[in-house]
Amino acid sequence: MFDKYMVPTRGFQNVRENGDIVGFQMLLRITYYRGIHLSLIGSLDVTVDGEHFKPEQLRFSLGDRTYTMDELGKEENVHWPFGQPAKLIVLKPGGLQPGIHDVQVEQRIVPAYMPQGMGFPGNMRRKITLVA
């Protein structure tokens, strides 16, 4: 429903830690119209320029906390409001080269009232420019 708003063009940049580029980040919005608690994020799949990133390479940051994908499934007290961007960090040594990248993201939201394994997928693919 709100898939086309999932990844805004701003906020797409490399991530530095102790002077080294350790990956890249993008902003991410929830596609589910009600907002959710983080434990209801069933999965996040990221592919950039044909390279698929494993869940172990993803970090999700909301407010002042950063979570691994495993930690998201256990976080029942933090609510992600509709319209509030979170930060999705992808660990990739050296990050991405400046320029235009083909970014594809799928988020699967699994509300408690849905049967196990079901849920609401949100898919977005767009070209985004990473500036040095």
Contact map, one row per residue, 1 for C-alpha under 8 A:
111000000000000000000000000000110000000000000000000000000000000000000000000000000000000000000000000000000000000000000000010000000000
111111000000000000000000000000111000000000000000000000000000000000000000000000000000000000000000000000000000000000000000010000000000
111111000000000000000000000000100000000000000000000000000000000000000000000000000000000000000000000000000000000000000000011100000000
011111100000000000000000000000000000000000000000000000000000000000000000000000000000000000000000000000000000000000000000001100000000
011111110000000000000000000010100000000000000000000000000000000000000000000000000000000000000000000000000000000000000000000000000000
011111110000000000000000000111100000000000000000000000000000000000000000000000000000000000000000000000000000000000000000010100000000
000111111000000000000000011110000000000000000000000000000000000000000000000000000000000000000000000000001000000000000000000100000000
000011111110000000000000011100000000000000000000000000000000000000000000000000000000000000000000000000000000000000000000000000000000
000000111111000000000000000000000000000000000000000000000000000000000000000000000000000000000000000000000000000000000000000000011000
000000011111000000000000011000000000000000000000000000000000000000000000000000000000000000000000000000000000000000000000000000000000
000000011111100000000000111000000000000000000000000000000000000000000000000000000000000000000000000000000000000000000000000000000000
000000001111110000000001111000000000000000000000000000000000000000000000000000000000000000000000000000000000000000000000000000011110
000000000011111000000001110000000000000000000000000000000000000000000000000000000000000000000000000000000000000000000000000000000111
000000000001111100001111100000000000000000000000000000000000000000000000000000000000000000000011000000000000000000000000000000000101
000000000000111110001111100000000000000000000000000000000000000000000000000000000000000010000010000000000000000000000000000000000000
000000000000011111111110000000000000000000000000000000000000000000000000000000000000000000000000000000000000000000000000000000000000
000000000000001111111100000000000000000000000000000000000000000000000000000000000000000000000000000000000000000000000000000000000000
000000000000000111110000000000000000000000000000000000000000000000000000000000000000000000000000000000000000000000000000000000000000
000000000000000111111000000000000000000000000000000000000000000000000000000000000000000000000000000000000000000000000000000000000000
000000000000000111111100000000000000000000000000000000000000000000000000000000000000000000000100000000000000000000000000000000000000
000000000000011110111111000000000000000000000000000000000000000000000000000000000000000000001110000000000000000000000000000000000000
000000000000011110011111000000000000000000000000000000000000000000000000000000000000000000111110000000000000000000000000000000000000
000000000000011100001111100000000000000000000000000000000000000000000000000000000000000011111111000000000000000000000000000000000000
000000000001111000001111110000000000000000000000000000000000000000000000000000000000000011110011000000000000000000000000000000000000
000000000011111000000011111000000000000000000000000000000000000000000000000000000000001111000000000000000000000000000000000000000000
000000110111100000000001111100000000000000000000000000000000000000000000000000000000001110000000000000000000000000000000000000000000
000000110111000000000000111110000000000000000000000000000000000000000000000000000000111100000000000000000000000000000000000000000000
000001110000000000000000011111000000000000000000000000000000000000000000000000000000111100000000000000000000000000000000000000000000
000011100000000000000000001111100000000000000000000000000000000000000000000000000111110000000000000000000000000000000000000000000000
000001000000000000000000000111111010000000000000000000000000000000000000000000011111100000000000000000000000000000000000000000000000
111011000000000000000000000011111000000000000000000000000000000000000000000000000100000000000000000000000000000000000000010000000000
110000000000000000000000000001111111000000000000000000000000000000000000000000000100000000000000000000000000100000000001000000000000
010000000000000000000000000001111110000000000000000000000000000000000000000000000100000000000000000000000000000000000000000000000000
000000000000000000000000000000011111000000000000000000000000000000000000000000001100000000000000000000000000000000000000000000000000
000000000000000000000000000001011111100000000000000000000000000000000000000000111100000000000000000000000000000000000000000000000000
000000000000000000000000000000010111110110000000000000000000000000000000000000111100000000000000000000000000001000000000000000000000
000000000000000000000000000000000011111110000000000000000000000000000000001111110000000000000000000000000000000000000000000000000000
000000000000000000000000000000000001111110000000000000000000000000000001111111110000000000000000000000000000000000000000000000000000
000000000000000000000000000000000000111111000000000000000000000000000001111100000000000000000000000000000000000000000000000000000000
000000000000000000000000000000000001111111000000000000000000000000000000100000000000000000000000000000000000111100000000000000000000
000000000000000000000000000000000001111111110000000000000000000000000001100000000000000000000000000000000011110000000000000000000000
000000000000000000000000000000000000001111110000000000000000000000000000100000000000000000000000000000000011110000000010000000000000
000000000000000000000000000000000000000011111000000000000000000000001000000000000000000000000000000000000111100000000000000000000000
000000000000000000000000000000000000000011111100000000100000000000000000000000000000000000000000000000001111000000000000000000000000
000000000000000000000000000000000000000000111110000111100000000000000000000000000000000000000000000000001110000000000000000000000000
000000000000000000000000000000000000000000011111000111000000000000000000000000000000000000000000000000111100000000000000000000000000
000000000000000000000000000000000000000000001111111110000000000000000000000000000000000000000000000000111000000000000000000000000000
000000000000000000000000000000000000000000000111111100000000000000000000000000000000000000000000000011110000000000000000000000000000
000000000000000000000000000000000000000000000011111000000000000000000000000000000000000000000000000011100000000000000000000000000000
000000000000000000000000000000000000000000000011111100000000000000000000000000000000000000000000000001000000000000000000000000000000
000000000000000000000000000000000000000000000011111110000000000000000000000000000000000000000000000000000000000000000000000000000000
000000000000000000000000000000000000000000001111011111000000000000000000000000000000000000000000000000000000000000000000000000000000
000000000000000000000000000000000000000000001110001111101100000000000000000000000000000001000000000000000000000000000000000000000000
000000000000000000000000000000000000000000001100000111111100000000000000000000000000000000000000000000000000000000000000000000000000
000000000000000000000000000000000000000000011000000011111100000000001000000000000000000000000000000000000000000000000000000000000000
000000000000000000000000000000000000000000000000000001111100000000011000000000000000000000000000000000000000000000000000000000000000
000000000000000000000000000000000000000000000000000011111110000000000000000000000000000001110000000000000000000000000000000000000000
000000000000000000000000000000000000000000000000000011111111000000011000000000000000000111100000000000000000000000000000000000000000
000000000000000000000000000000000000000000000000000000001111100001111000000000000000000111100000000000000000000000000000000000000000
000000000000000000000000000000000000000000000000000000000111110001111001000000000000011110000000000000000000000000000000000000000000
000000000000000000000000000000000000000000000000000000000011111111100000000000000000011110000000000000000000000000000000000000000000
000000000000000000000000000000000000000000000000000000000001111111000000000000010000111000000000000000000000000000000000000000000000
000000000000000000000000000000000000000000000000000000000000111110000000000000000000010000000000000000000000000000000000000000000000
000000000000000000000000000000000000000000000000000000000000111111000000000000000000000000000000000000000000000000000000000000000000
000000000000000000000000000000000000000000000000000000000000111111100000000000000000000000000000000000000000000000000000000000000000
000000000000000000000000000000000000000000000000000000000011110111110000000000000000000000000000000000000000000000000000000000000000
000000000000000000000000000000000000000000000000000000000011100011111111000000000000000000000000000000000000000000000000000000000000
000000000000000000000000000000000000000000000000000000010111000001111111000000000000000000000000000000000000000000000000000000000000
000000000000000000000000000000000000000000100000000000110111000000111111100000000000000000000000000000000000000000000000000000000000
000000000000000000000000000000000000000000000000000000000000000000111111110000000000000000000000000000000000000000000000000000000000
000000000000000000000000000000000000000000000000000000000000000000111111111000000000000000000000000000000000000000000000000000000000
000000000000000000000000000000000000011010000000000000000001000000111111111000000000000000000000000000000000000000000000000000000000
000000000000000000000000000000000000011111000000000000000000000000001111111100000000000000000000000000000000000000000000000000000000
000000000000000000000000000000000000011000000000000000000000000000000111111100000000000000000000000000000000000000000000000000000000
000000000000000000000000000000000000111000000000000000000000000000000011111111000000000000000000000000000000000000000000000000000000
000000000000000000000000000000000000111000000000000000000000000000000000111111100000000000000000000000000000000000000000000000000000
000000000000000000000000000000000000110000000000000000000000000000000000001111100000000000000000000000000000000000000000000000000000
000000000000000000000000000000000000110000000000000000000000000000000000001111110000000000000000000000000000000000000000000000000000
000000000000000000000000000000000011110000000000000000000000000000000000000111111000000000000000000000000000000000000000000000000000
000000000000000000000000000001000011110000000000000000000000010000000000000001111101000000000000000000000000000000000000000000000000
000000000000000000000000000001000111000000000000000000000000000000000000000000111111000000000000000000000000000000000000000000000000
000000000000000000000000000011111111000000000000000000000000000000000000000000011111000000000000000000000000000000000000000000000000
000000000000000000000000000011000000000000000000000000000000000000000000000000001111100000000000000000000000000000000000000000000000
000000000000000000000000000011000000000000000000000000000000000000000000000000011111110000000000000000000000000000000000000000000000
000000000000000000000000001111000000000000000000000000000000010000000000000000000011111000000000000000000000000000000000000000000000
000000000000000000000000001110000000000000000000000000000001111000000000000000000001111100000000000000000000000000000000000000000000
000000000000000000000000111100000000000000000000000000000001110000000000000000000000111110000000000000000000000000000000000000000000
000000000000000000000000111100000000000000000000000000000111100000000000000000000000011111000000000000000000000000000000000000000000
000000000000001000000011110000000000000000000000000000000111100000000000000000000000001111100000000000000000000000000000000000000000
000000000000000000000011100000000000000000000000000010001110000000000000000000000000000111110000000000000000000000000000000000000000
000000000000000000000111000000000000000000000000000000001110000000000000000000000000000011111010000000000000000000000000000000000000
000000000000000000000111000000000000000000000000000000001000000000000000000000000000000001111110000000000000000000000000000000000000
000000000000000000001110000000000000000000000000000000000000000000000000000000000000000000111110000000000000000000000000000000000000
000000000000000000011110000000000000000000000000000000000000000000000000000000000000000000011111000000000000000000000000000000000000
000000000000011000001111000000000000000000000000000000000000000000000000000000000000000000111111100000000000000000000000000000000000
000000000000010000000011000000000000000000000000000000000000000000000000000000000000000000000111110000000000000000000000000000000100
000000000000000000000000000000000000000000000000000000000000000000000000000000000000000000000011111000000000000000000000000000000101
000000000000000000000000000000000000000000000000000000000000000000000000000000000000000000000001111100000000000000000000000000001111
000000000000000000000000000000000000000000000000000000000000000000000000000000000000000000000000111110000000000000000000000000001110
000000000000000000000000000000000000000000000000000000000000000000000000000000000000000000000000011111000000000000000000000000111100
000000000000000000000000000000000000000000000001100000000000000000000000000000000000000000000000001111100000000000000000000000111100
000000000000000000000000000000000000000000000001110000000000000000000000000000000000000000000000000111110000000000000000000011110000
000000000000000000000000000000000000000000000111100000000000000000000000000000000000000000000000000011111000000000000000000011110000
000000000000000000000000000000000000000000000111000000000000000000000000000000000000000000000000000001111100000000000000001111000000
000000100000000000000000000000000000000000011110000000000000000000000000000000000000000000000000000000111110000000000000001110000000
000000000000000000000000000000000000000000111100000000000000000000000000000000000000000000000000000000011111000000000000111100000000
000000000000000000000000000000000000000011111000000000000000000000000000000000000000000000000000000000001111100000000000111000000000
000000000000000000000000000000000000000011110000000000000000000000000000000000000000000000000000000000000111110000000011110000000000
000000000000000000000000000000010000000111100000000000000000000000000000000000000000000000000000000000000011111000000011100000000000
000000000000000000000000000000000000000111000000000000000000000000000000000000000000000000000000000000000001111101001111000000000000
000000000000000000000000000000000001000100000000000000000000000000000000000000000000000000000000000000000000111111000010000000000000
000000000000000000000000000000000000000100000000000000000000000000000000000000000000000000000000000000000000011111100000000000000000
000000000000000000000000000000000000000000000000000000000000000000000000000000000000000000000000000000000000001111100000000000000000
000000000000000000000000000000000000000000000000000000000000000000000000000000000000000000000000000000000000011111110110000000000000
000000000000000000000000000000000000000000000000000000000000000000000000000000000000000000000000000000000000000111111110000000000000
000000000000000000000000000000000000000000000000000000000000000000000000000000000000000000000000000000000000000001111110000000000000
000000000000000000000000000000000000000000000000000000000000000000000000000000000000000000000000000000000000010000111110000000000000
000000000000000000000000000000000000000000000000000000000000000000000000000000000000000000000000000000000000010001111111000000000000
000000000000000000000000000000000000000001000000000000000000000000000000000000000000000000000000000000000001111001111111100000000000
000000000000000000000000000000010000000000000000000000000000000000000000000000000000000000000000000000000001110000000111110000000000
000000000000000000000000000000000000000000000000000000000000000000000000000000000000000000000000000000000111100000000011111000000000
111001000000000000000000000000100000000000000000000000000000000000000000000000000000000000000000000000000111000000000001111100000000
001100000000000000000000000000000000000000000000000000000000000000000000000000000000000000000000000000011110000000000000111110000000
001101100000000000000000000000000000000000000000000000000000000000000000000000000000000000000000000000011100000000000000011111000000
000000000000000000000000000000000000000000000000000000000000000000000000000000000000000000000000000001111000000000000000001111100000
000000000000000000000000000000000000000000000000000000000000000000000000000000000000000000000000000001110000000000000000000111110000
000000000000000000000000000000000000000000000000000000000000000000000000000000000000000000000000000111100000000000000000000011111000
000000001001000000000000000000000000000000000000000000000000000000000000000000000000000000000000000111100000000000000000000001111100
000000001001000000000000000000000000000000000000000000000000000000000000000000000000000000000000011110000000000000000000000000111110
000000000001110000000000000000000000000000000000000000000000000000000000000000000000000000000001111110000000000000000000000000011111
000000000001100000000000000000000000000000000000000000000000000000000000000000000000000000000000011000000000000000000000000000001111
000000000000110000000000000000000000000000000000000000000000000000000000000000000000000000000000110000000000000000000000000000000111
